[in-house]
Every structure is written in structure tokens, then in C-alpha cells.
């Protein structure tokens, strides 16, 4: 097995992985998976808890930075066009609502986690954990900043408990569980691939 590659490149034969149709199918399928995971949610306000973040980071790990970003951009485009793919509202107004910062953060997190996967970070539990934590930090950076902007201008009511009580603390336990799940899944999948396609001896 090639060592410097993403999981999808290890799974799909080289003759097929570079065709336009196969690339498009991977990106479209990834966007659908994010949409499905967005509907698995706990309806909190102003931002619900979903499996969306897990899907974004896993897909980025599987597809790599470029395809991961394209997948998220397609997903966001689907939502902007009014398709019911987001956890809450749909349409372009979503991008000025409370979840907008998190959605934008998905793009940058997908690039970072995909880039780390291309460097082999998804093959060991420790580095997988670090990659997932960094991806979540990127998402929270954008998400919390935009929530702060909306609270500052009065678009959403300011919490008496503070910004973190609204945009961070309710999600931490769920994110820890998602990171644990990713740490269990990704390195195990690589080990299974190595059993099916053992590295060639020199």
C-alpha cells in the first residue's frame, strides 16, 4: 500500500480515481452524508447539536484536503439553494444566521484535517485525535466569532452566562464522543486495509 495517500486513494484503483465522474461521485456522496448527519440532532438554541461536524471531519480524512473542501462547498451550495440539507434553516439567509460561522468553519476545518490525513495523521489513534481536535477548534473559532458579532449587534439575545455557554459548552461532550468514535474508526480502517493489501516488500 502507498504510504503517503488518503484512504479513498488506497481503496480506489489508480485507473479509476482520477476520472471526472468518480471524483464527482465522491464529492456528491460526501455532501449527502453531511446532509444526513445534519439531521441527527439535539435541537438546542441558537445552535443545535448535530453529527454534522463528525461527518465533515471524517469525509476530509477519507478524501483529503482538496476533495474535502469541494465536498463541503457543494454541501453549502445545496443549502444556499434551499435544499433541506442544514440542521435548521435553509437558503442564503442561513449564512447570516447563528450557525453561519460554524458552516464557514467547516470549509477550513476540512482543508486542515484533509491535509493532515494526506500526511498520515489518520493512521494512528494519537495523531487522529489531535487532527480531530484541531478541526473542531477551527470550526469553533469561526462559529464563536460570528455568534459574538450577532450578539454585539443585537441580532440574537446575549446570554447572561456568556458566549461560551451558548456556542461552546453545550457541544463539548458530544464532540468528545465524536472524536473518540473517529479515533476508533480511522486507524482501525487503515489496519484492515493493510491486511487486505499488505505493503509490498522492497
Secondary structure, DSSP 8 states (H G I E B T S, - for coil): --SSS-HHHHHS-HHHHTSHHHHHHHHHHHHHHHHHHHTSEE--SSS-EESHHHHHHHHHHHH-HHHHHHHHHHHHHHHHTT-S-SSS--SGGGGGSTTHHHHHHHHHHHHHHHHHHHTTGGGSHHHHHHHHHHHHHHHHHHHHHHHHHHHHTTSS---TT-HHHHHTHHHHHHHHHHHHHHHHHHHHHHHHHHHHS-----
